Structure formats: C-alpha cells, structure tokens
Amino acid sequence: MVKVENAVTARLSTHGTEFEILVDPDLTLDYRAGEDKDLREILAAEKIFKDASKGKKASEEKMEEIFGTSDPLKVADKIIKDGKIQVTTKQRKEMRKKRRKQVISLISRRSINPQKDTPHPPKRIENALGQAKAHIDAFKSAEEQLPEVVEALRPILPLRFETREIAIKVPPEYGGKAYRLVEDFAEIEEDKWLDDGSWAAKVSIPAGTQPEFFEKLNNLTHGDVETKVL
C-alpha cells in the first residue's frame, strides 16, 4: 500500500458527483494499461472520497446508485479505468518511456525481418520509431497500441509477423525444467512423456523469439536437446 504522502489523486466525475481515490501513480498507470496489479497495493486507503484533499468520504448511497456497489475496490477500479489520473510531467514521461520499451520488446519478439528471416534488434526498432515519429500513449497497454505503431513503422522497417511450429525432444533428466521453460516461451500444442522418460512436444512460438528460445533450451540441457522447425 502506497503512503498517503506519495499518492496522487485519481478522479471520476459522473452523474454530477465527484469520486476520488488516493493512488500510487506508477502502479495506477500500469493497472489502467491492463497489467495485473493488486488494487490494495495501489491505494493509499481503501476509501472513496468526495474530496480527497479534505478527507471527505463519498456517500455510500450515491455509490450504490451510480455504480451498483459501495465496495471501495470495485468503485476504485471504475475510477482508475474511466477517470483522470493526476500525474506529474516527469511521471508521464517515465511511463511513456517504459511503454515504449514494452512496444519495442513486443515487436522484436513477435516479428522478423523478411529479407533476412531474422529478428530485428531492439535498437533498430527504436531508431525506426524515432524516424516514424510514432506516438506512444502512456495510458494504453503496449499490446493495445501495437497495431497502430506497426502501421507507422512499415514504410521504414520491413516487418513480418508469424509463428513457428517447433518439435522438441528433451532427455529425462531435463524434462521437468524444460517443460516449465517452454511453458514460459511457447504455446504447447501437443506433448507426451516417452517410454524412456524423455519429454516430446510440438510448440508454437513467435518467430522473433526463436533464437532466444533455442539458446535457453541448449543452455538448460547443455546441448542435449533435439529441435526441428516444422
């Protein structure tokens, strides 16, 4: 839970009434952008205010009338998602920088350069973003604004988004750890444990992650893994 002195106000004006909460500015922007955050950690107090600066609490009857609930967590969720968040210029700049890195990471992991069939390095994507003057919105998730950013990049950077299907076979001594690693990277389409204890699977991964995926599998198994791009 954020301390009151470090919190900012999130405010929603609706039906002629003001509803305010005191929140952690960084966590609030992450939550609003769709990241999985605990509301209790975001709020400085589990209270809904009519005027947070004066400590005046909002009417429970009004909350019931407008939101259908007086549960402070449910009302806080609506305020964060639909209201305005009081952030400083510095906080907004830092959040945009963070979101920019997330967008670059998504593009790098999911796409390839069709001319070379290899991923674009993040630095190349970052430079292309600067050339394209693509707008990054601090209040939207990287996933949500990805299509618009990619559209702005296409005249500058050759991009192809595709997935790769890969067959894997891992020796018994690495099976459990390999399963967990693969789960983090890929969608497991088929898998089975073989009679000798080996683990075999067919997985689907974003094309851009293939080199990193192979590297991590090889490191885990000390090179004792069979892989085949299908």
C-alpha positions as CSV (number, residue, x, y, z in Angstrom):
1,M,0.0,0.0,0.0
2,V,1.4,3.4,-1.0
3,K,1.9,6.1,1.7
4,V,-0.5,9.0,1.6
5,E,2.3,11.5,1.1
6,N,3.4,9.7,-2.0
7,A,0.0,9.2,-3.5
8,V,-1.8,11.2,-6.2
9,T,-5.5,11.7,-6.9
10,A,-7.5,9.7,-9.4
11,R,-10.8,11.4,-10.1
12,L,-14.1,10.4,-11.8
13,S,-16.8,13.0,-12.4
14,T,-20.2,11.3,-13.2
15,H,-23.8,12.0,-12.7
16,G,-22.9,15.4,-11.2
17,T,-20.8,13.9,-8.5
18,E,-17.0,13.7,-7.9
19,F,-15.4,10.4,-6.7
20,E,-11.7,10.4,-5.8
21,I,-9.1,7.9,-4.6
22,L,-5.5,8.3,-3.5
23,V,-3.2,6.0,-5.5
24,D,0.3,5.1,-6.4
25,P,0.9,7.0,-9.7
26,D,3.1,4.3,-11.3
27,L,1.1,1.3,-10.3
28,T,-2.1,3.0,-11.3
29,L,-0.9,3.7,-14.8
30,D,0.2,0.0,-15.1
31,Y,-3.2,-1.1,-13.9
32,R,-5.0,1.1,-16.3
33,A,-2.9,-0.2,-19.1
34,G,-4.1,-3.7,-18.3
35,E,-1.2,-5.1,-16.2
36,D,-2.1,-7.5,-13.4
37,K,-1.8,-5.4,-10.2
38,D,-3.3,-5.8,-6.8
39,L,-5.6,-2.8,-6.2
40,R,-4.8,-2.9,-2.4
41,E,-1.2,-2.2,-3.3
42,I,-2.2,0.7,-5.5
43,L,-4.5,2.5,-3.0
44,A,-3.2,4.6,-0.1
45,A,-6.5,3.9,1.6
46,E,-9.4,1.6,0.8
47,K,-11.8,4.6,0.8
48,I,-13.7,6.5,-1.8
49,F,-13.7,10.3,-1.3
50,K,-15.9,13.1,-2.4
51,D,-12.9,15.4,-1.8
52,A,-9.7,13.6,-1.0
53,S,-7.7,16.7,-0.1
54,K,-10.2,17.5,2.7
55,G,-10.7,13.8,3.7
56,K,-14.5,14.0,2.8
57,K,-15.8,10.5,2.1
58,A,-18.2,9.8,-0.7
59,S,-21.7,8.8,0.0
60,E,-22.3,5.1,0.0
61,E,-25.8,5.7,-1.2
62,K,-24.5,7.6,-4.2
63,M,-22.0,4.9,-5.0
64,E,-24.8,2.3,-4.8
65,E,-27.0,4.4,-7.1
66,I,-24.3,5.1,-9.7
67,F,-22.0,2.1,-9.6
68,G,-24.4,-0.5,-8.2
69,T,-22.0,-1.1,-5.3
70,S,-20.3,0.6,-2.4
71,D,-17.4,-1.8,-2.4
72,P,-14.4,0.5,-2.4
73,L,-12.3,-1.8,-4.5
74,K,-14.9,-2.2,-7.2
75,V,-15.5,1.6,-7.3
76,A,-11.8,2.3,-7.3
77,D,-11.5,0.0,-10.4
78,K,-14.0,2.2,-12.2
79,I,-12.4,5.4,-11.1
80,I,-8.9,4.3,-12.4
81,K,-10.2,2.9,-15.7
82,D,-12.7,5.7,-16.6
83,G,-11.4,8.7,-14.6
84,K,-8.5,11.1,-14.8
85,I,-5.2,10.4,-13.0
86,Q,-3.2,13.3,-11.6
87,V,0.4,12.6,-12.7
88,T,3.3,15.0,-13.0
89,T,5.1,15.7,-16.3
90,K,8.0,13.7,-15.0
91,Q,5.8,10.7,-14.2
92,R,4.1,10.8,-17.5
93,K,7.5,11.0,-19.3
94,E,8.8,8.0,-17.4
95,M,5.6,6.0,-18.1
96,R,5.8,6.8,-21.8
97,K,9.5,5.6,-21.8
98,K,8.5,2.4,-20.1
99,R,5.6,1.8,-22.5
100,R,8.0,2.5,-25.5
101,K,10.3,-0.2,-24.3
102,Q,7.4,-2.7,-24.0
103,V,6.3,-1.9,-27.5
104,I,9.8,-2.4,-28.8
105,S,10.1,-5.7,-27.0
106,L,6.8,-7.0,-28.4
107,I,7.8,-6.1,-32.0
108,S,11.3,-7.6,-31.6
109,R,9.9,-10.9,-30.1
110,R,7.0,-11.3,-32.5
111,S,8.3,-10.2,-35.9
112,I,11.2,-10.9,-38.2
113,N,13.0,-9.1,-41.0
114,P,11.5,-10.9,-44.0
115,Q,14.6,-10.0,-46.1
116,K,16.9,-12.0,-43.7
117,D,14.4,-14.2,-41.8
118,T,15.9,-12.9,-38.5
119,P,14.5,-10.7,-35.7
120,H,15.2,-7.0,-35.8
121,P,17.4,-5.9,-32.9
122,P,15.6,-3.7,-30.4
123,K,17.9,-0.8,-31.1
124,R,16.9,-0.9,-34.8
125,I,13.3,-0.8,-33.9
126,E,13.9,2.1,-31.5
127,N,15.6,4.1,-34.3
128,A,12.8,3.4,-36.7
129,L,10.2,4.5,-34.1
130,G,12.1,7.8,-33.9
131,Q,12.1,8.2,-37.7
132,A,8.4,7.3,-37.9
133,K,7.6,9.7,-35.1
134,A,5.2,7.0,-33.8
135,H,3.2,8.2,-30.8
136,I,3.4,6.0,-27.7
137,D,0.5,6.5,-25.3
138,A,1.5,6.1,-21.6
139,F,-2.1,5.3,-20.7
140,K,-2.6,2.4,-23.1
141,S,-1.0,-1.1,-22.9
142,A,1.8,-2.0,-25.3
143,E,-0.5,-4.7,-26.7
144,E,-3.4,-2.3,-27.3
145,Q,-1.3,0.2,-29.3
146,L,0.9,-2.3,-31.2
147,P,-1.2,-2.4,-34.5
148,E,-1.0,1.4,-34.8
149,V,2.7,1.5,-34.1
150,V,3.5,-1.3,-36.5
151,E,1.5,0.5,-39.2
152,A,3.6,3.6,-38.7
153,L,6.8,1.5,-38.9
154,R,6.1,-0.4,-42.1
155,P,7.3,2.3,-44.5
156,I,10.6,2.4,-42.7
157,L,11.2,-1.1,-41.4
158,P,10.4,-4.4,-43.2
159,L,8.3,-6.5,-40.8
160,R,6.6,-9.8,-40.9
161,F,4.7,-11.3,-38.0
162,E,4.5,-15.0,-37.9
163,T,4.7,-18.0,-35.6
164,R,6.9,-21.0,-35.8
165,E,5.9,-24.6,-35.0
166,I,8.8,-26.5,-33.4
167,A,9.2,-30.1,-32.4
168,I,11.2,-30.7,-29.2
169,K,12.6,-33.8,-27.6
170,V,14.3,-33.5,-24.2
171,P,16.1,-36.2,-22.2
172,P,14.6,-37.5,-19.0
173,E,16.9,-35.6,-16.6
174,Y,15.9,-32.2,-18.1
175,G,12.2,-32.9,-18.7
176,G,10.6,-31.1,-15.8
177,K,12.7,-28.0,-16.1
178,A,12.4,-27.9,-19.9
179,Y,8.6,-28.1,-19.6
180,R,8.5,-25.1,-17.3
181,L,10.8,-23.1,-19.6
182,V,8.8,-24.0,-22.7
183,E,5.6,-23.0,-21.0
184,D,7.0,-19.5,-20.4
185,F,8.0,-19.1,-24.1
186,A,5.5,-21.0,-26.2
187,E,2.1,-22.4,-26.6
188,I,2.3,-26.2,-26.2
189,E,0.1,-27.8,-28.8
190,E,1.0,-31.4,-28.2
191,D,3.2,-33.2,-25.7
192,K,3.9,-36.6,-24.2
193,W,6.3,-38.4,-22.0
194,L,8.0,-41.2,-23.8
195,D,8.7,-44.7,-22.5
196,D,12.4,-43.8,-21.7
197,G,11.3,-40.8,-19.7
198,S,12.1,-38.2,-22.4
199,W,9.6,-35.4,-23.0
200,A,8.5,-34.6,-26.5
201,A,6.4,-31.7,-27.6
202,K,5.1,-29.7,-30.6
203,V,5.0,-26.0,-29.7
204,S,4.2,-22.7,-31.4
205,I,6.3,-19.5,-30.7
206,P,6.5,-16.0,-32.1
207,A,9.1,-16.1,-34.9
208,G,11.3,-13.4,-33.3
209,T,11.8,-15.4,-30.1
210,Q,13.2,-18.5,-31.9
211,P,17.0,-17.7,-31.4
212,E,16.5,-16.9,-27.7
213,F,14.3,-20.0,-27.3
214,F,16.9,-22.3,-28.8
215,E,19.6,-20.7,-26.8
216,K,17.8,-21.2,-23.5
217,L,16.9,-24.8,-24.3
218,N,20.5,-25.5,-25.2
219,N,21.8,-23.9,-22.0
220,L,19.4,-25.8,-19.9
221,T,20.2,-29.2,-21.4
222,H,23.9,-28.5,-22.2
223,G,23.1,-29.0,-25.8
224,D,21.4,-32.4,-25.3
225,V,18.1,-31.5,-26.9
226,E,16.5,-32.2,-30.3
227,T,14.7,-29.5,-32.1
228,K,13.1,-29.2,-35.5
229,V,11.3,-26.3,-37.2
230,L,8.2,-27.8,-38.8
